């Protein structure tokens, strides 16, 4: 039987060699890694103006009627200065939340501070802040909840407000099996996937599908490209890397820490 010319031509390996000569090693990459999010870039001017307006309205309501004219002039100056700072590239300070981590309810590991990208995903950040402040409608918040899963080199998983240690709001299940948002409904929609999982210390919502954001969230221990376009990133850890490292080193069985790792307290950094 006569051999096929197509097979004989393909067996020479010219195809991969030509690709290598034209594109180099990058020509064999299956996908292009996403561009990391610039956390130091100023947010959108509309967001700055809206936040400045809300701050001005709250300050003007508390001021007396005699100083109304001076307060209005200072509010205008505040809006102009904030917008000019964004145009000049000055660093904008976002809100921060904290989680105080305790081991076995006795040993204090330290505090994790999270910078919230409220200019990118405002509703997701609002949900997180309400749960940190114990202001959830059905389940209060993150206080006394556990870090129920530790996948070394990948992520920490926490935030089950339905199954709280101590029985304050026990949902009748095992920690990690429940999730409820701070709002009336259990889940809320995915806002966007602008921030990719490109670094350690990124905080993103844990979901079981499309538009299933509740209370559980991840803290990444390495880049997690498989979560891109699936989990909404809403913050990053700016303080407490040593605490993350201590939790990551704990002995685990199938991802469950052998010792209880609990959020003893949480709230917003003033």
Beta strands, then each sheet from edge to edge (+ up, - down):
strand 1: 96-103
strand 2: 107-116
strand 3: 147-151
strand 4: 155-158
strand 5: 202-205
strand 6: 217-220
strand 7: 233-239
strand 8: 252-253
strand 9: 256-257
strand 10: 261-268
sheet 1: 3+ 4- 6+ 5- 7+ 2- 1+ 10-
sheet 2: 8+ 9-
end
